[in-house]
Amino acid sequence: MKNIGFAITGSFCTHQEILKIIKDLTKNYNIIPIVTTSVQNTSTRFGDKESFLNNLEEITHNKVIKTITEAEPIGPNGLIDVLVIAPCTGNTLAKLALGITDNAVLMTAKSHQRNNKPIVIGISTNDALGLNLKNIATLLNSKNFFFVPFRQDAPQNKPKSLVAKWDKIEETIKKALNNEQIEPLICE
């Protein structure tokens, strides 16, 4: 059974859908949950932080990795086969492109990269077609980064916003494990 590090960032409106995806993935994979500081410390109108973290641990049967110190051994110990970052906010996307490591998710990515293994990005950001477009391009042209196919989620109201097709995560993981980018990347 493959080990998936599943990293969750602050696109809170997607969290309930992501929990469903993770639950489905646990049928075929061991899921190790990882969260950013904002996820572990923020309750929103979309949900309570404690409930969300408890649900993650209950669904995955693994402790949520919350700190840089907890995340750092992932790479050296080869603990995961693939890292999924979903939802991946514009903030996290920019930090990945610039090599910034200031939370558990980014440390996991940095630590995991040393093993030449895939990182799957499930984007969810309102500025993907704005300032973050260059960061998407940077990661698309970087070794071992693979994107879940994405689409504009509300082009009339949010013309720069992109969101991943969450139902394509598992297929993207399988392709990434074979060093392939799923196509088409841009969906309707």
N, C-alpha and C positions, 0 to 999 in steps of 0.2 A: 504494500500500500504506500502510495506517495504521500509525502508530507508537504502541506501547503501552509505557508505563512500567509495569513489573510489580514492585511492592514487596513484599518478604517480611519478615514480622516473626517473633517467636520461638515460635510454636506448633509446636515441633519435630516433634511426632507427625504433622503434616500435610505435612511438607516433601517426602516422596517422591511423594505424590499430586500436590502442586503442580508438581513437576518434570514429571510426565506431562502436566498441563494446559498448561504452558508449551510443551512440545515440540509438542503438537497445535496450539497457537496460532501457532507459527512457520511453519506452512504458509500462513497467510493474512495474518500481521502481522509487522512488525519489532518484536521484543521487546527493550526496554532494561531489564536487571535492576537492582534497587535493593534494598539490604538494610540492616537496622538494625545497630547496634553489637553487639547480643547475637547476631545471626545470624553476623556475621563473626568473632566471638571465642569462640563456644561450641560445643564438641563435646558430644554427648549420646549416650545409648543408642540414639537414632534415627539417628545418623550423625555423621561427622567433618566439621568445619567446612571444611577445605581441599577435601575431596572434593566437598562440596556446592557450594562457590563455583566450583570447576573445572567441575563438571557444568553449572552455570548458564551459564558463559561458552561452553562447548562447544556446548550446545544452542542458545543465542541468537546466537552469533557476535558478541557484544558484551561489552565490559568491564563488570564489575559496578560500579555506583556505590556507594561505601561511606562517603563523607564528606559533610558539609554543604557544603563548598567545591565538590565535584564535582557536587552536586545543584542548587545555587543557579542556574546558568545555564539550567536546563531551561525555566523559565517565560519569562524575558526573550527567549530564543532560539526559543521556540515548538517545542521539540524533540519533544513528544509530543501525540497527539490525545486520549488518555484515560489516566488513571492507575488501575491496579488495585492495591489493597492486599489481598493474600490470601496467607497467612492474616493477618487483622487481629486482634491480641490485644486484650484489655480495656485494657491499658496504652496501646497506640497509639490505641485508640478514645477513651479519656479525654483524651489529649493533643490529638487532632484537635478534639474538642468544645471544648476550652479554648484552642486556638490556641497550644499549646506546640510549639516547634521546636527539638528537641535531638538530632536524628539525621538521617541522609540521607533516610529515608522521609518524615519530617515536613517537612523542608525542601523535598522534591520536591512534596509536597501544597501547601504554602504557595506555592511558586513557580508551580506549575501553576494554582492558583486564580485568579491574577491574569488569566489568559486566558479565564476564564468557560467552561472546558472540564470535562467530567465526571470525577468520582472515583468509582470502583466499590469498594465495601467487601465483602470476603468474610470474614465474622466467624468467629472460632474462639476462644472464651473460656469459662472455667468460671463467670464471674460476670455474664454478660449479663443474666440476669433478676434480678440483685441490684443492687449499686451502679452497675453500668454501664448499666442500663436507661435512666436519664435521658440518658446520652450517646448511646445509640442514637436516642432520641427527638429529641435536639438535632440530630443529623446528618440524620435523616429529614426534618426540617423546615428544613433548610438547602439553599440553592440549590446545584445541581451535585453533590450526593452521592446515590449510588444504591447500593442493597444487593443483593447476590446473595441469592436466596431462602435461608432458613435453617430449621433445625429443632432441636429438643432432641435431643442425641445419646445421652444415657443418663439419662432422666428419673428413674429409680429411684435411681441412684447419684449423679448429679450434677444435681439438680433446677433449678439456675440456669444450666446450661451450654447454649450454642447453638453450632452449627457450620453453615457455609454448605453448600449443595448444590453441590459443586465442578463437577459436570457442567453447571451452569447459568451458569458464568462467561461463556462466549462469547456466549450469548444476552443476558445482562445487559449486556455491553459494547455489543452492537449496539443495544439499546434506549437505553442511556445516551447513545450518540452521537446519538440522535434526541431527546434530552432527555425520555426516558420511563423510569419505574420499571417493571421487570418485575413481573408479577403472576401468581399470588398470591405474596406475600412470605413467608408462613409456610407451610411444607410439613410433611408427615408423614414 
